[in-house]
């Protein structure tokens, strides 16, 4: 894959054979974020889990203390008093049955997170084929199927992120923006790693965190020492 000049230049700052400690890695990843826009810093965590087994699935959510730097649009499926509560709590969109054709037929997807009250999951379930592949299906483990819509919306707007294994047993999540202070990125990263360590399946044998890399959207990855993160 051909890389641009900026990428090649930035990559020289990273020693690919070194496994960095958190402070060094954060400092370095900020340095190699050289795009003209405020890049997102992402974490890519390869685990020793086998997601094909239900008892080794990892899925959850955590509120990053400094948020992600992104404005998140929240859609809430609720009715009656809960719909009013969602509006009051700052949801960007609130609705029910009437949203099904809009999403299914018109391809409307102008939202980043979907929250639903449990009594609306029958309606939301009909959107599984659209929302599922995009990782937008509400899920109790992620706190997005709940009667407490006020808390759900507040957490999401404050910087709650969802983490889950992809088909290669890797977790990909945003940590913040390149413009964040190093301390803020460090605290966000530590909060994430603590949550993922807590989510370790009890049935897992062998090494849990195989590799941990942080990278800006357009820049090279910086590898951390996974042994020191457990």
C-alpha positions in Angstrom: 0.0 0.0 0.0 1.5 3.3 -1.1 1.7 5.9 1.7 1.8 9.7 1.4 4.9 11.8 2.2 3.5 13.0 5.5 2.7 9.4 6.7 6.2 8.2 5.7 7.8 11.2 7.5 5.7 10.7 10.6 6.3 6.9 10.7 10.1 7.6 11.1 9.3 8.8 14.6 7.9 5.4 15.6 10.2 2.5 16.3 8.1 -0.5 15.1 10.2 -2.9 17.3 9.5 -1.0 20.5 6.6 -1.6 22.9 6.0 1.7 24.5 4.6 2.6 28.0 1.4 4.6 28.1 2.9 8.2 28.6 5.4 7.7 25.7 2.8 6.2 23.4 0.4 9.0 24.0 3.0 11.7 23.4 4.2 9.9 20.2 0.7 9.4 18.8 0.0 13.1 19.1 3.3 13.9 17.3 2.4 11.6 14.4 -1.1 13.1 13.9 0.0 15.5 11.1 -3.2 15.7 9.0 -4.8 19.1 8.3 -7.9 18.1 10.4 -8.2 17.2 14.1 -7.6 13.5 13.8 -9.4 10.9 16.0 -7.0 8.8 18.2 -8.2 5.2 18.1 -7.2 2.2 20.2 -7.0 -1.3 18.5 -6.8 -4.1 21.0 -6.2 -7.7 19.8 -7.4 -10.2 22.4 -6.8 -13.9 22.9 -10.6 -14.5 23.0 -12.5 -16.6 20.4 -15.7 -14.6 19.8 -17.3 -17.7 18.2 -17.8 -19.0 21.7 -20.6 -17.2 23.6 -18.6 -17.4 26.9 -15.7 -15.5 25.3 -17.7 -12.7 23.8 -16.7 -9.2 25.0 -19.2 -6.4 24.8 -19.8 -3.4 27.0 -19.6 0.3 27.3 -17.6 2.8 29.3 -17.8 6.6 29.8 -14.5 8.2 28.9 -13.8 11.0 31.5 -12.9 13.5 28.7 -15.3 12.4 26.1 -14.4 11.6 22.5 -14.4 15.1 21.1 -17.2 14.1 18.8 -20.8 15.4 18.9 -22.9 12.3 19.1 -26.5 12.2 17.7 -28.8 10.0 19.7 -32.0 8.4 18.4 -34.4 7.1 21.1 -37.2 4.6 20.4 -39.8 5.4 23.2 -43.5 6.3 23.6 -45.7 8.4 25.8 -44.0 9.6 29.0 -40.7 8.0 28.1 -40.7 9.8 24.7 -41.3 13.1 26.5 -38.5 12.3 28.9 -36.1 11.5 26.1 -36.9 14.9 24.4 -36.3 16.7 27.7 -33.0 14.8 28.2 -31.6 16.1 24.9 -32.2 13.3 22.5 -31.7 14.4 18.9 -34.5 12.2 17.5 -37.4 10.5 19.3 -40.0 8.2 17.8 -41.4 4.8 17.3 -43.2 2.7 14.7 -43.3 5.7 12.2 -39.5 5.6 11.9 -39.3 2.1 10.6 -40.1 3.0 6.9 -37.9 6.1 7.1 -34.9 3.9 8.1 -35.7 0.8 6.1 -36.9 2.3 2.9 -35.4 5.8 2.7 -32.0 4.8 4.2 -32.2 7.5 6.9 -29.2 7.0 9.2 -28.5 10.5 10.5 -27.7 9.2 14.1 -24.7 7.7 15.8 -26.3 5.8 18.7 -29.7 4.2 19.2 -31.4 3.9 22.6 -34.7 2.0 23.2 -37.0 1.3 26.1 -37.5 -2.5 26.5 -41.2 -2.2 25.4 -40.0 -0.9 22.0 -37.5 -3.7 21.2 -40.2 -5.5 19.2 -40.4 -2.5 16.9 -36.6 -2.0 16.8 -36.0 -5.7 16.1 -37.6 -5.2 12.7 -34.6 -3.0 11.9 -32.1 -5.6 12.8 -30.9 -6.1 9.2 -30.2 -2.4 8.8 -28.9 -1.5 12.3 -27.1 -4.7 13.1 -24.3 -4.6 10.5 -23.7 -1.0 11.4 -23.3 -1.8 15.1 -26.3 0.4 15.9 -28.7 -2.2 17.5 -29.6 -1.2 21.1 -28.2 -3.8 23.5 -28.8 -4.2 27.3 -25.0 -4.9 27.9 -24.2 -1.5 26.3 -26.8 0.2 28.4 -28.8 1.2 25.3 -31.9 -0.9 26.2 -33.2 0.8 29.3 -36.1 2.5 31.0 -33.7 5.2 32.3 -33.4 7.1 29.1 -32.3 10.3 30.8 -29.1 8.5 32.2 -28.5 6.7 28.9 -28.6 10.0 26.9 -26.5 11.9 29.5 -23.8 9.2 29.5 -23.7 9.0 25.7 -23.4 12.8 25.3 -20.7 12.8 28.0 -18.5 10.4 26.0 -19.8 6.9 26.5 -18.4 4.5 24.0 -19.3 0.9 23.2 -16.6 -1.8 22.8 -17.0 -5.2 21.3 -15.0 -7.9 19.5 -15.0 -7.8 15.7 -14.7 -11.0 13.7 -10.9 -11.0 14.2 -11.3 -10.7 18.0 -10.1 -7.1 17.9 -11.7 -4.2 19.7 -11.6 -0.8 17.9 -12.6 2.3 19.8 -12.0 6.1 19.7 -10.0 7.6 22.6 -10.4 11.3 21.8 -8.9 13.8 19.4 -5.3 14.7 18.5 -6.0 18.2 19.9 -6.6 16.7 23.4 -4.0 17.3 26.1 -1.8 14.3 26.8 -3.3 13.9 30.3 -6.8 13.7 28.9 -5.9 11.1 26.4 -4.0 9.1 29.1 -7.0 9.2 31.4 -9.4 8.1 28.6 -7.0 5.3 27.7 -6.6 4.1 31.3 -10.4 4.1 31.8 -10.9 2.0 28.7 -8.2 -0.5 29.5 -9.6 -0.9 33.1 -13.0 -1.6 31.6 -11.7 -4.2 29.1 -9.6 -5.9 31.8 -12.7 -6.1 34.0 -14.6 -7.7 31.0 -12.1 -10.5 30.6 -14.0 -13.8 30.2 -13.4 -16.2 33.1 -13.1 -19.1 30.7 -10.2 -17.6 28.8 -6.9 -19.6 28.9 -3.7 -17.9 27.9 -2.8 -14.3 27.2 -5.8 -11.9 27.2 -4.3 -8.8 25.6 -2.2 -9.9 22.6 -1.4 -6.5 21.2 -2.5 -2.9 21.9 -2.0 -0.2 19.3 -3.1 3.5 19.4 -3.1 5.4 16.1 -4.4 8.7 14.6 -6.9 8.4 11.8 -4.3 9.1 9.1 -1.1 8.3 10.9 1.0 5.3 11.9 0.2 3.1 14.9 2.2 3.1 18.1 2.4 -0.3 19.9 2.1 -0.5 23.7 3.4 -3.2 26.0 0.3 -5.4 26.6 2.0 -7.1 29.6 2.1 -3.9 31.5 -1.6 -3.1 30.9 -3.2 -6.1 32.6 
